[in-house]
């Protein structure tokens, strides 16, 4: 960016600061004169008729609609739908989002029509979700929605990005909160774009706009975990913080991301990643905005960053901050953050938009600061609430932030939104809901203690507020429910993922202990040589996925004795290792390395490798026949099934060999991949099911799962052969091309192969709903399959 287009930071910030001072003076006057009290008292007296219901004595014996199912996202949505409250619940929620995130005025008929459309859409979606365990906000639900919009690749890109960001959130920061904030920003930008979109937009144009919105949302959203949260968390050293903030300030002043240069400090790897990711994001935002919008973006971004810095530099031990020093940065950062989001997509603005957005911000910020005051106090952060908590006894001049909060509400309702009744309804709903949530979270005693301090100056007004907190109903909001649901889901997902990886590691170690085939003094040197060759292949750093699947389903799923199924686990590994030995031969894939070591025919010779493969297939049968703690007929059924599966897998490998140099259709490749990979997955699930004498319907569902999981696995293998790292894979890349093999990548291209992989991922996840037992492990196995790097 040239010098002419560089922003004058001092003028930019001073202008915003002056406007914030004028706003503060208006609010300060209301607080000092208590003019907000009679105005809001009248508003609340009117508002309560829709929210406080007085029940007859007999009604307490027939409270069938009591909110007994309010715990849990799906239960609560179901309860709202059952009681007929869902439409009003969504109307109030959508109205609030249109005000907060889109800067809309509720007295506009166009806005009301948009809200009604959003309510209809969400009502339809949420009621459909009640019969669907996956739901709109699951990975499958989001991908299916992306398919409808023609933005599958964008969704795949976003999933990869979120995974990368999550893995780079440092210790000391809340991973789930960082994810939630980033997703929230992306959703907000999407909402802006959808609201701005013309009705006659073509499907192609709509897809392009949605694609750009998701990428812009991600790019802007990165600033929350990697600037705001990172600096607030004090993860960086003081020297790193100084260098990092200077780098950000330079970027916003000049419009260019400086080189990182030398960073000989503690968090070098983290900062290098952030510099690269934020640098790409910054360039994407610049490249997708016209000059006039870019100026607004830089101006508001600098105001936001600088006001955050002013707040961050405050010391809670300093007793001398003035009211303006406490509140002006709050007004600035809370208003500029929303103006940035609007500028990112270059959205049009109606008359009054700028004022509404500017004046509205502190309303949300004070509500958030109230909810977090004790966490902030513990962290030593200076907010209007923490500062008042610490110094209200010594500083009679300090403004009570709780009173200022209500002054903001009165100002918004009557001076910004012109006493619009719908706006009054929604804002008061939100205010009372915030207090109810806080009381529920902190407990009645702590809540009353807090109220005794912050509401003591207006006992009559406070009495009215507390009565509403106790008695008002129908003031909850979808975004809060969704927020809680998202955090719970993300935390559960992470816990499940950690348990999945822990299970994989523990079971793999156990399996590795009993795979070795013992040598014998009473057999020929030749046989021991074959055993040595077999053990060489078995000792490689294998994933053991198939035998681990069998262990988990057998032990955890069906309650089988872990020691009793050891022969079955050995047999699966022997069969799989034999297939790899054959696969690596010069007559087939001609691979030189496997599992990070030379292939068996390279260490010994081709003949030994072939004989070793045959030896392991026979050892597998021997192991299956030694399952002596189970019914003999059941074991015979298992051996029969195993033989059939081995036969079909051989046919799949024959198809693979016959296909070299030939162009296969997608249908042929799917069939061949299932024979080569999917059937091995199927056997790993069906064999323990056979021993446990599971129902046929369950086994059919597991077969469908294995079919799609196996093909997804093969597609990922094809992608890794093109894009993988040999050092991570443990085998050469590019072998498919070298051998002229038909792969999903050669037929569909890399992008097409990714979409096909995710389609099979979704189909596999969807079919798990038919399995009548805990399938968490199988869900995370699929996540592993599509996200692995080896």
MIDRENRO-149376 format. One line per 8 residues: number of its first residue (from 1); their letters; for each residue x, z, y of C-alpha. Coordinates in steps of 0.001 Angstrom, whole numbers, always signed. Layout:
NUM) A) X Z Y  ...
END
This chain:
1) XXXXXXXX) +0 +0 +0  +1495 -1011 +3395  +1969 +1353 +6351  -1083 +28 +8195  -3381 +1239 +5445  -1762 +4655 +5016  -4142 +7426 +5965  -3418 +9776 +8812
9) XXXXXXXX) -3731 +12961 +6830  -3806 +15376 +9739  -6615 +13537 +11544  -8532 +13059 +8292  -8396 +16732 +7366  -9017 +18010 +10894  -12161 +15904 +11259  -13545 +17227 +7983
17) XXXXXXXX) -12522 +20754 +8883  -14304 +20554 +12249  -17499 +19479 +10557  -17171 +22353 +8085  -16673 +24812 +10960  -19881 +23604 +12611  -21766 +24039 +9328  -20300 +27482 +8811
25) XXXXXXXX) -21335 +28577 +12310  -24946 +27628 +11544  -24897 +29601 +8296  -23111 +32559 +9890  -25791 +32760 +12565  -28524 +32835 +9904  -26769 +35622 +8021  -26154 +37764 +11089
33) XXXXXXXX) -29713 +37395 +12350  -31253 +37459 +8850  -33443 +34496 +9810  -33299 +33151 +6243  -35155 +36219 +4904  -38688 +35634 +6275  -38389 +31876 +5681  -37412 +32258 +2027
41) XXXXXXXX) -39827 +35133 +1464  -42647 +32792 +2383  -41183 +30038 +182  -40824 +32346 -2810  -44333 +33777 -2422  -45649 +30228 -2664  -43187 +29199 -5402  -44045 +32107 -7695
49) XXXXXXXX) -47583 +30817 -8356  -46066 +28153 -10622  -43682 +30536 -12376  -45089 +34071 -12624  -48019 +34367 -14990  -50041 +37540 -15415  -51303 +38025 -18964  -54412 +39823 -20068
57) XXXXXXXX) -54189 +42747 -22456  -55491 +40660 -25365  -52945 +37914 -24741  -50173 +40171 -26011  -51706 +39981 -29483  -51591 +36170 -29546  -48304 +35129 -27971  -47804 +32172 -30321
65) XXXXXXXX) -45873 +30219 -27729  -43309 +32913 -27096  -39821 +31469 -26764  -38677 +32727 -30162  -36802 +29508 -30953  -34828 +29345 -27740  -31514 +29912 -29442  -29790 +26659 -30223
73) XXXXXXXX) -30020 +23274 -28596  -32220 +21525 -31175  -34491 +24523 -31699  -35097 +24870 -27987  -35867 +21188 -27440  -38238 +21364 -30407  -39944 +24436 -28913  -40361 +22720 -25530
81) XXXXXXXX) -41861 +19671 -27201  -44164 +21776 -29373  -45483 +23763 -26390  -45895 +20698 -24174  -43296 +21977 -21690  -40729 +19217 -22280  -41922 +16736 -19595  -41913 +19357 -16788
89) XXXXXXXX) -38616 +20750 -18036  -37033 +17308 -17865  -38649 +16493 -14519  -37147 +19578 -12892  -33799 +18903 -14578  -33656 +15237 -13592  -34758 +16071 -10039  -31890 +18512 -9716
97) XXXXXXXX) -29357 +15997 -11090  -30592 +13291 -8717  -30106 +15704 -5824  -26768 +17158 -6892  -24982 +14218 -8473  -26579 +11218 -6807  -27235 +12694 -3364  -30869 +11591 -3442
105) XXXXXXXX) -33808 +12913 -1446  -36817 +13909 -3527  -39318 +12806 -893  -38402 +9169 -1557  -40863 +7244 -3728  -38008 +5158 -5120  -36248 +8340 -6187  -39423 +9694 -7768
113) XXXXXXXX) -39868 +6487 -9753  -36275 +6686 -10970  -36791 +10318 -11975  -39986 +9475 -13871  -38182 +6686 -15713  -35346 +9040 -16609  -37811 +11663 -17850  -39629 +9101 -20020
121) XXXXXXXX) -36341 +7865 -21458  -35028 +11346 -22247  -38366 +12513 -23647  -38334 +9590 -26038  -34698 +10137 -26995  -34923 +13890 -27488  -38062 +13728 -29599  -36433 +11078 -31792
129) XXXXXXXX) -33365 +13305 -32155  -35460 +16101 -33662  -35538 +14262 -36972  -31913 +13230 -36758  -29114 +15682 -37467  -26617 +13402 -35757  -28473 +13158 -32438  -27728 +11346 -29211
137) XXXXXXXX) -24646 +13388 -28360  -22921 +13117 -31722  -20102 +10614 -32192  -22431 +8416 -34221  -25225 +8702 -31651  -22897 +7738 -28804  -21409 +4835 -30730  -24855 +3521 -31678
145) XXXXXXXX) -25825 +3676 -28002  -22629 +1812 -27131  -23566 -866 -29639  -26942 -1302 -27953  -25165 -1811 -24620  -22419 -4059 -26014  -19621 -1656 -25052  -18344 -567 -28473
153) XXXXXXXX) -14722 -1262 -27595  -15050 +801 -24447  -16398 +3706 -26486  -13552 +3348 -29004  -11077 +3287 -26093  -12654 +6413 -24620  -12585 +8294 -27938  -8874 +7519 -28289
161) XXXXXXXX) -8239 +8611 -24705  -10139 +11884 -25100  -8258 +12597 -28305  -4936 +12016 -26535  -5894 +14153 -23545  -7115 +16972 -25768  -3868 +17000 -27728  -1943 +17358 -24459
169) XXXXXXXX) -3902 +20261 -22959  -1255 +22999 -22740  -1601 +26547 -23977  -3096 +28663 -21227  -5858 +26177 -20435  -9340 +26084 -21972  -9418 +22940 -24119  -13202 +22786 -24458
177) XXXXXXXX) -13812 +23338 -20750  -11301 +20604 -19930  -13077 +18214 -22298  -16472 +19175 -20927  -15480 +18609 -17303  -13962 +15228 -18104  -17043 +14123 -20058  -19296 +15430 -17275
185) XXXXXXXX) -17472 +13320 -14661  -17715 +10217 -16850  -21444 +10826 -17328  -21875 +11353 -13582  -20185 +8064 -12703  -22302 +6325 -15348  -25435 +7769 -13762  -24374 +6470 -10357
193) XXXXXXXX) -23795 +2965 -11734  -27039 +2843 -13723  -29021 +4045 -10702  -27395 +1379 -8506  -27923 -1427 -11021  -30455 -4155 -10207  -33385 -4625 -12560  -32610 -8311 -13060
201) XXXXXXXX) -29005 -7734 -14133  -28084 -9764 -17238  -27028 -7972 -20464  -23478 -9263 -20011  -23287 -8015 -16418  -24754 -4674 -17457  -22116 -4289 -20189  -19354 -5108 -17721
209) XXXXXXXX) -20649 -2574 -15202  -20995 +137 -17841  -17525 -597 -19170  -16066 -281 -15686  -18069 +2891 -14984  -16751 +4634 -18110  -13165 +3693 -17296  -13523 +4709 -13636
217) XXXXXXXX) -15174 +7968 -14667  -12328 +8710 -17044  -9711 +7838 -14420  -11298 +10070 -11782  -12193 +12781 -14293  -8549 +13176 -15368  -7854 +14926 -12068  -9873 +17954 -13192
225) XXXXXXXX) -7858 +18970 -16260  -4522 +17652 -15036  -4588 +18656 -11377  -7229 +21309 -10607  -7275 +23184 -13912  -3537 +22789 -14507  -2628 +24256 -11123  -5272 +26996 -11375
233) XXXXXXXX) -4050 +28024 -14844  -514 +28695 -13580  +949 +26902 -16598  +3715 +25400 -14454  +6576 +27415 -13025  +6608 +27966 -9263  +9256 +25268 -8831  +7282 +22846 -11008
241) XXXXXXXX) +4109 +23588 -9078  +5822 +22829 -5791  +7295 +19561 -7084  +4033 +18523 -8726  +1856 +19199 -5670  +4317 +17281 -3481  +4056 +14354 -5866  +235 +14387 -5657
249) XXXXXXXX) +261 +14726 -1884  +2698 +11810 -1548  +454 +9669 -3750  -2627 +10350 -1616  -769 +9835 +1665  +1020 +6612 +715  -1424 +5174 -1819  +1423 +4727 -4305
257) XXXXXXXX) +2452 +6911 -7246  +6134 +7870 -6786  +8582 +7729 -9664  +8748 +11016 -11498  +12502 +11168 -11349  +14394 +13960 -13003  +12283 +16880 -14241  +14783 +19247 -15829
265) XXXXXXXX) +12224 +21962 -16262  +10168 +23837 -18842  +7146 +21487 -18974  +8990 +18157 -18865  +7103 +16492 -21747  +3738 +17589 -20369  +4490 +16338 -16859  +5833 +13024 -18167
273) XXXXXXXX) +2578 +12468 -20064  +419 +13462 -17087  +2445 +11326 -14673  +2010 +8295 -16924  -1707 +8848 -17590  -2657 +9734 -14013  -500 +6884 -12717  -2405 +4361 -14845
281) XXXXXXXX) -5705 +5919 -13795  -4774 +5770 -10112  -3829 +2099 -10361  -7083 +1284 -12174  -9171 +2938 -9443  -7242 +1066 -6733  -7617 -2256 -8543  -11390 -1847 -8901
289) XXXXXXXX) -12359 -959 -5343  -12724 -3000 -2159  -10513 -1933 +793  -13316 -189 +2715  -14238 +1935 -295  -10594 +2649 -1040  -10134 +4207 +2394  -13033 +6584 +1734
297) XXXXXXXX) -11562 +7419 -1675  -8162 +8306 -200  -9669 +10259 +2691  -11983 +12360 +540  -9370 +12829 -2182  -6912 +14201 +341  -9519 +16530 +1848  -10420 +17786 -1613
305) XXXXXXXX) -6799 +18275 -2680  -5713 +19941 +557  -8681 +22342 +637  -7943 +23296 -2973  -4325 +23925 -2049  -5331 +26115 +895  -7451 +28225 -1444  -4806 +28327 -4179
313) XXXXXXXX) -2178 +29656 -1775  -4313 +32640 -814  -3239 +36043 -2055  -5927 +38543 -3039  -3630 +41348 -1876  -3814 +40064 +1703  -6599 +42027 +3449  -6605 +39963 +6639
321) XXXXXXXX) -8358 +36661 +5851  -11116 +35793 +8291  -14556 +34650 +7232  -13731 +31115 +8297  -10534 +31140 +6258  -12587 +32156 +3233  -15473 +29715 +3598  -14170 +26546 +5290
329) XXXXXXXX) -12095 +25416 +2269  -15109 +26094 +25  -17311 +23835 +2160  -14642 +21125 +2226  -13787 +20984 -1477  -17386 +21267 -2665  -18574 +18403 -455  -15594 +16061 -831
337) XXXXXXXX) -15620 +16195 -4644  -19054 +14529 -4730  -18186 +12039 -2012  -15159 +10979 -4085  -17350 +10217 -7103  -19587 +8060 -4947  -16653 +6202 -3405  -15083 +5486 -6812
345) XXXXXXXX) -17921 +3095 -7667  -18459 +1861 -4093  -22135 +2867 -4268  -24537 +2106 -1466  -25711 +4994 +711  -29150 +5502 +2203  -29728 +7192 +5534  -28942 +10868 +5251
353) XXXXXXXX) -26855 +10579 +2070  -23653 +11778 +3697  -25358 +14801 +5256  -27156 +15761 +2069  -23953 +15568 +40  -21895 +17434 +2616  -24318 +20325 +3098  -25279 +20603 -576
361) XXXXXXXX) -21827 +21243 -2050  -21405 +24895 -1069  -24752 +25721 -2719  -23334 +24867 -6142  -19901 +26297 -5393  -21235 +29709 -4374  -23431 +29801 -7479  -20400 +29021 -9667
369) XXXXXXXX) -18224 +31574 -7873  -20919 +34228 -8368  -21069 +33522 -12104  -17260 +33608 -12457  -16436 +36430 -10016  -15063 +38911 -12549  -12962 +36295 -14347  -11659 +35152 -10955
377) XXXXXXXX) -10953 +38760 -9969  -8993 +39267 -13182  -6941 +36125 -12429  -6292 +37254 -8857  -8119 +34251 -7396  -9459 +34466 -3868  -13112 +33435 -3597  -15768 +34742 -1206
385) XXXXXXXX) -17044 +36989 -4026  -13719 +38386 -5244  -12592 +39058 -1694  -15854 +40848 -837  -15609 +42892 -4045  -12140 +44070 -3091  -12481 +44627 +659  -16172 +45201 +1532
393) XXXXXXXX) -15540 +48936 +2090  -12667 +48334 +4508  -13861 +45146 +6185  -17315 +45563 +7708  -16904 +42164 +9351  -16853 +40323 +6024  -19857 +38151 +5308  -21710 +39056 +2137
401) XXXXXXXX) -21436 +35831 +85  -24713 +36531 -1707  -26518 +36574 +1634  -24721 +33404 +2718  -25855 +31785 -533  -29507 +32404 +372  -28845 +31220 +3909  -27506 +27957 +2440
409) XXXXXXXX) -30685 +27632 +362  -32897 +28121 +3407  -30836 +25631 +5409  -31004 +23008 +2648  -34740 +23317 +2119  -35789 +23283 +5750  -33004 +21626 +7747  -31536 +19106 +5317
417) XXXXXXXX) -34524 +18228 +3103  -37154 +18753 +5805  -39224 +21423 +4007  -40039 +19045 +1140  -42032 +21014 -1455  -40482 +19303 -4478  -37008 +20113 -3175  -38010 +23723 -2478
425) XXXXXXXX) -39346 +24018 -6030  -36186 +22678 -7670  -33703 +24619 -5540  -35515 +27924 -6079  -35854 +27148 -9797  -32103 +26722 -9950  -31320 +29857 -7955  -33530 +32126 -10065
433) XXXXXXXX) -32309 +30496 -13266  -28705 +31212 -12272  -29463 +34890 -11801  -31417 +35088 -15085  -28505 +33477 -16966  -26039 +35853 -15320  -28163 +38888 -16191  -28478 +37716 -19769
441) XXXXXXXX) -24723 +37163 -20052  -23578 +40380 -18341  -26304 +42735 -19500  -28873 +44593 -17386  -26642 +47508 -16391  -23784 +45373 -15131  -26191 +43004 -13421  -27897 +45859 -11598
449) XXXXXXXX) -24510 +47215 -10531  -23604 +43802 -9064  -26948 +43493 -7298  -26621 +46970 -5858  -23502 +45806 -4032  -24396 +42275 -2998  -28106 +42684 -2278  -28091 +46134 -625
457) XXXXXXXX) -28413 +44789 +2903  -31933 +43390 +2357  -33803 +45787 +18  -37241 +44233 +470  -35988 +40688 +10  -33846 +41748 -2936  -36820 +43465 -4558  -38711 +40178 -4397
465) XXXXXXXX) -35739 +38284 -5873  -35324 +40763 -8747  -39026 +40616 -9499  -38694 +36842 -9868  -35643 +37257 -12088  -37623 +39584 -14368  -40929 +37732 -14440  -40441 +34061 -13551
473) XXXXXXXX) -40650 +31497 -16329  -40055 +27751 -16590  -36909 +27751 -14476  -34401 +26555 -17060  -32512 +23280 -16859  -31434 +20625 -19327  -27904 +20280 -17917  -27249 +23979 -18556
481) XXXXXXXX) -28604 +23723 -22092  -26498 +20623 -22634  -23434 +22326 -21157  -23775 +25286 -23522  -24456 +22942 -26434  -21418 +20819 -25607  -19060 +23784 -25359  -20407 +25273 -28593
489) XXXXXXXX) -20112 +21920 -30353  -16575 +21268 -29090  -15451 +24749 -30115  -17068 +24451 -33527  -15548 +20994 -33978  -12095 +22318 -33153  -12518 +25294 -35480  -13763 +23015 -38268
497) XXXXXXXX) -10893 +20611 -37636  -8360 +23438 -37878  -10003 +24654 -41095  -9997 +21090 -42457  -6273 +20654 -41762  -5562 +24112 -43165  -7499 +23263 -46328  -5675 +19934 -46646
505) XXXXXXXX) -2298 +21646 -46347  -3063 +24534 -48701  -4691 +22415 -51396  -1954 +19754 -51147  +692 +22420 -51688  -1206 +23787 -54684  -1622 +20320 -56192  +2064 +19504 -55684
513) XXXXXXXX) +2970 +22561 -57752  +1322 +21327 -60947  +1861 +17544 -60766  +5361 +17529 -62230  +5444 +16351 -65851  +7814 +18581 -67880  +10565 +17010 -69973  +10950 +17992 -73615
521) XXXXXXXX) +13976 +18510 -75825  +12101 +17155 -78851  +11477 +13664 -77482  +13701 +10652 -77059  +15961 +10094 -74087  +13843 +7027 -73283  +10669 +9053 -72879  +12416 +11611 -70690
529) XXXXXXXX) +13691 +8698 -68624  +10094 +7536 -68175  +9061 +11087 -67282  +11836 +11251 -64707  +10646 +7969 -63212  +7055 +9229 -63151  +8105 +12471 -61459  +10112 +10518 -58877
537) XXXXXXXX) +6934 +8707 -57843  +4803 +11839 -57997  +7219 +13825 -55849  +6891 +11457 -52912  +5237 +12768 -49753  +1747 +11681 -50765  -1387 +12571 -48819  -3173 +13670 -52047
545) XXXXXXXX) -6460 +12803 -50355  -8292 +11888 -53529  -7408 +15007 -55499  -8015 +17180 -52413  -11491 +15652 -52088  -12131 +16514 -55729  -10893 +20083 -55282  -13029 +20703 -52194
553) XXXXXXXX) -16184 +19192 -53682  -15599 +20850 -57047  -14631 +24328 -55899  -16369 +24665 -52523  -19254 +22277 -53117  -20233 +22938 -56732  -18605 +26301 -57365  -16387 +25094 -60214
561) XXXXXXXX) -13495 +27245 -61375  -10370 +26039 -59569  -8126 +26542 -62601  -10563 +24771 -64902  -10418 +21515 -62913  -6612 +21315 -62618  -6443 +18661 -65389  -8931 +16542 -63438
569) XXXXXXXX) -6813 +16817 -60273  -3702 +15787 -62199  -5497 +12812 -63687  -6559 +11524 -60285  -3030 +11758 -58882  -1554 +10117 -61987  -3999 +7217 -61727  -3448 +6802 -57987
577) XXXXXXXX) +350 +6967 -58290  +257 +4399 -61106  -1743 +2054 -58892  +875 +2405 -56128  +3722 +1658 -58523  +1994 -1555 -59613  +1078 -2407 -56027  +4728 -2201 -54880
585) XXXXXXXX) +6108 -4547 -57559  +7708 -7852 -56481  +4904 -9705 -58263  +2377 -7993 -56041  +3186 -6595 -52540  +6953 -6473 -53060  +7384 -3273 -51043  +10807 -1685 -50667
593) XXXXXXXX) +9673 +1770 -49511  +6796 +4072 -50356  +6122 +7544 -48990  +9344 +7380 -46998  +11546 +6643 -50033  +12673 +3548 -51967  +9988 +2264 -54318  +10316 +2988 -58016
601) XXXXXXXX) +11368 -524 -59072  +14185 -376 -56462  +15477 +2963 -57799  +15179 +1979 -61472  +14070 -1547 -62285  +10906 -3601 -62633  +10496 -2949 -66344  +10792 +834 -65962
609) XXXXXXXX) +8324 +727 -63091  +5772 -1204 -65152  +6143 +1111 -68145  +5946 +4197 -65894  +2681 +2926 -64427  +1218 +2503 -67933  +2545 +5917 -68931  +777 +7603 -65993
617) XXXXXXXX) -2568 +5933 -66769  -2392 +7337 -70305  -1364 +10760 -69048  -4452 +10680 -66820  -6709 +10150 -69838  -4892 +12918 -71695  -5521 +15303 -68787  -9216 +14425 -68610
625) XXXXXXXX) -9583 +15011 -72329  -8151 +18516 -71855  -11022 +19673 -69627  -11915 +22157 -72368  -13913 +24615 -70231  -16791 +22174 -69769  -19446 +20715 -72016  -17896 +18107 -74344
633) XXXXXXXX) -20579 +15494 -73690  -20159 +15951 -69956  -16383 +15465 -70261  -16964 +12364 -72389  -19267 +11023 -69682  -16546 +11677 -67107  -13888 +9843 -69165  -16256 +6915 -69637
641) XXXXXXXX) -16901 +6777 -65893  -13150 +7054 -65161  -12367 +4148 -67499  -15034 +1993 -65858  -13707 +2753 -62387  -10119 +1977 -63425  -11308 -1320 -64868  -13079 -2303 -61652
649) XXXXXXXX) -10103 -1235 -59521  -7899 -3514 -61614  -10343 -6320 -60875  -10021 -5512 -57182  -6240 -5718 -57347  -6523 -9030 -59249  -8790 -10310 -56490  -6201 -9195 -53963
657) XXXXXXXX) -3415 -11086 -55728  -5565 -14183 -56143  -6424 -14100 -52437  -2833 -14484 -51225  -2591 -17604 -49119  -6365 -17985 -49132  -8854 -17279 -46363  -11456 -14787 -47571
665) XXXXXXXX) -14840 -14240 -46038  -15685 -10818 -44594  -18064 -10210 -47498  -15313 -10957 -50025  -12858 -8733 -48198  -15379 -5879 -48061  -15950 -6166 -51794  -12245 -6320 -52563
673) XXXXXXXX) -11519 -3338 -50290  -14210 -1301 -51986  -12770 -2138 -55400  -9251 -1223 -54279  -9939 +1837 -52149  -13601 +2801 -52015  -13902 +3261 -55751  -10988 +5692 -55772
681) XXXXXXXX) -12813 +7729 -53138  -16008 +7449 -55141  -14289 +8701 -58297  -12892 +11674 -56393  -16432 +12736 -55446  -18391 +11648 -58510  -16107 +13185 -61129  -16665 +16779 -59968
689) XXXXXXXX) -20355 +15924 -59495  -20511 +14768 -63130  -18900 +17995 -64349  -21303 +20017 -62186  -24208 +17941 -63537  -25417 +17076 -60058  -28620 +15114 -59536  -28521 +11339 -59607
697) XXXXXXXX) -29851 +11119 -56039  -26943 +13203 -54775  -24419 +11098 -56645  -25951 +7944 -55210  -25543 +9328 -51688  -21918 +10241 -52421  -21311 +6705 -53711  -22651 +5238 -50468
705) XXXXXXXX) -20419 +7578 -48497  -17381 +6587 -50569  -18222 +2897 -50149  -18120 +3081 -46363  -15280 +5626 -46176  -13160 +3461 -48458  -13661 +335 -46375  -12984 +2280 -43169
713) XXXXXXXX) -9783 +3557 -44773  -8698 +27 -45707  -9413 -1296 -42214  -7303 +1512 -40738  -4511 +580 -43156  -4747 -3036 -41959  -4572 -1908 -38319  -1587 +350 -39017
721) XXXXXXXX) +212 -2542 -40730  +1 -4384 -37401  +298 -1535 -34892  +1825 +1388 -36793  +5241 +3005 -36600  +7378 +2508 -39703  +9023 +5910 -39223  +5616 +7601 -39234
729) XXXXXXXX) +4063 +5412 -41931  +6975 +5783 -44344  +6808 +2075 -45237  +7490 -1249 -43507  +4934 -2709 -41112  +3913 -6364 -41026  +3836 -6740 -44821  +343 -8238 -44837
737) XXXXXXXX) +1391 -11036 -42512  +4639 -11529 -44400  +2747 -11839 -47701  +49 -14020 -46134  -2643 -11495 -47074  -6180 -11759 -45766  -6987 -8547 -43907  -9694 -7289 -41608
745) XXXXXXXX) -7291 -7888 -38723  -6570 -11490 -39767  -10312 -12255 -40040  -11707 -10226 -37135  -8720 -9601 -34891  -7644 -6070 -33937  -10685 -5419 -31721  -13122 -6783 -34272
753) XXXXXXXX) -11490 -4737 -37019  -11850 -1575 -34937  -15545 -2217 -34432  -15982 -2856 -38157  -14133 +366 -38978  -16362 +2394 -36647  -19467 +753 -38090  -18480 +1966 -41557
761) XXXXXXXX) -17601 +5364 -40085  -21122 +5639 -38673  -22764 +4493 -41896  -20760 +7047 -43881  -21647 +9888 -41492  -25317 +8898 -41525  -25526 +8917 -45315  -24123 +12460 -45455
769) XXXXXXXX) -27542 +13642 -44300  -28756 +12778 -47796  -26255 +15133 -49474  -27922 +18547 -50070  -24864 +20734 -49462  -22215 +21505 -46856  -20522 +18222 -45914  -18296 +19461 -43072
777) XXXXXXXX) -15140 +18585 -44991  -16338 +15045 -45657  -17224 +14587 -41977  -13743 +15638 -40890  -12220 +13518 -43644  -13818 +10509 -41956  -12454 +11635 -38596  -9033 +11845 -40196
785) XXXXXX) -9387 +8403 -41757  -10148 +6601 -38504  -7772 +8638 -36306  -4687 +8899 -38552  -1316 +7413 -37674  -49 +7071 -41246
END
